[in-house]
């Protein structure tokens, strides 16, 4: 009989330094990637991670996905740099608050 994992984000606690909130956000982001929002390559990568076939550290070091992640990271950095400083600060505070609330809910 198969058991259902009610805390699938648990696998990310090491990479989030024990923060359940950040692990939950990471899991949610990978779920979105596995739905194909960023293209086929990252969809496959996210599905492999969520299925436990690999982990983020292995992915980051791989030739197969490393360039895709780096490309997306550069796009993110360009977007982030285009924000005015107040908006960037507001988003940082909001992210920290969301992560903190998720930690408290655990």
VMD Tcl script that draws the C-alpha trace (Angstrom):
set ca {
  {0.00 0.00 0.00}
  {1.28 3.46 -0.91}
  {1.27 6.25 1.63}
  {0.49 9.82 0.70}
  {3.07 12.40 1.74}
  {1.10 15.22 3.35}
  {4.24 17.38 3.55}
  {5.87 17.02 0.14}
  {7.95 20.14 0.76}
  {9.82 18.25 3.51}
  {12.42 17.17 0.95}
  {13.56 20.81 0.63}
  {14.23 21.53 4.31}
  {17.98 21.03 3.95}
  {18.28 23.56 1.15}
  {16.07 26.09 2.98}
  {18.06 25.67 6.21}
  {15.08 24.17 8.01}
  {12.57 26.85 7.06}
  {9.28 25.10 6.41}
  {7.89 28.30 4.91}
  {10.64 28.60 2.32}
  {10.45 24.86 1.63}
  {6.73 25.22 0.99}
  {7.33 28.18 -1.35}
  {10.02 26.22 -3.18}
  {7.70 23.23 -3.55}
  {4.92 25.46 -4.87}
  {7.31 27.02 -7.39}
  {8.45 23.61 -8.59}
  {4.81 22.54 -8.95}
  {4.24 25.55 -11.20}
  {7.32 24.69 -13.25}
  {6.11 21.09 -13.53}
  {2.92 22.49 -15.08}
  {5.04 23.94 -17.89}
  {4.90 27.68 -17.12}
  {8.59 28.11 -18.05}
  {8.85 25.67 -20.94}
  {9.42 22.00 -21.55}
  {12.99 21.73 -20.24}
  {12.24 23.23 -16.84}
  {8.98 21.29 -16.71}
  {10.90 18.03 -17.04}
  {13.47 19.18 -14.47}
  {10.77 20.10 -11.93}
  {8.99 16.80 -12.44}
  {12.24 14.90 -11.86}
  {12.89 16.82 -8.64}
  {9.34 16.43 -7.33}
  {9.40 12.71 -8.11}
  {12.63 12.33 -6.14}
  {14.72 11.25 -9.15}
  {17.19 14.07 -8.51}
  {17.61 17.09 -6.28}
  {18.28 20.78 -6.74}
  {21.99 20.50 -6.02}
  {22.44 17.83 -8.69}
  {20.36 19.86 -11.14}
  {22.37 23.03 -10.58}
  {25.58 21.16 -11.32}
  {24.27 19.32 -14.38}
  {25.07 20.27 -17.94}
  {21.53 19.36 -18.97}
  {19.74 21.94 -16.83}
  {22.38 24.31 -15.53}
  {22.25 26.55 -18.60}
  {18.43 26.73 -18.48}
  {18.48 27.74 -14.83}
  {21.22 30.29 -15.43}
  {19.30 31.78 -18.35}
  {16.13 32.10 -16.25}
  {18.13 33.56 -13.38}
  {19.54 36.24 -15.70}
  {16.00 37.11 -16.83}
  {14.93 37.37 -13.22}
  {17.88 39.61 -12.33}
  {17.09 41.91 -15.28}
  {13.48 42.15 -14.13}
  {14.52 42.71 -10.53}
  {16.97 45.46 -11.51}
  {14.22 47.22 -13.45}
  {12.15 47.64 -10.28}
  {12.40 50.88 -8.41}
  {14.13 50.49 -5.01}
  {10.91 50.94 -3.03}
  {9.14 48.20 -4.96}
  {12.11 45.84 -4.58}
  {12.13 46.50 -0.81}
  {8.37 46.01 -0.55}
  {8.59 42.66 -2.36}
  {11.45 41.51 -0.13}
  {9.50 42.37 3.01}
  {6.37 40.68 1.65}
  {8.32 37.51 0.83}
  {9.88 37.40 4.30}
  {6.48 37.91 5.92}
  {4.89 35.17 3.81}
  {7.70 32.75 4.62}
  {7.42 33.60 8.31}
  {3.67 33.01 8.32}
  {4.15 29.66 6.60}
  {6.78 28.72 9.22}
  {4.33 29.61 11.99}
  {1.58 27.50 10.41}
  {3.68 24.36 10.69}
}
mol new
graphics top color blue
foreach p $ca { graphics top sphere $p radius 0.5 }
foreach p [lrange $ca 0 end-1] q [lrange $ca 1 end] { graphics top cylinder $p $q radius 0.2 }
display resetview
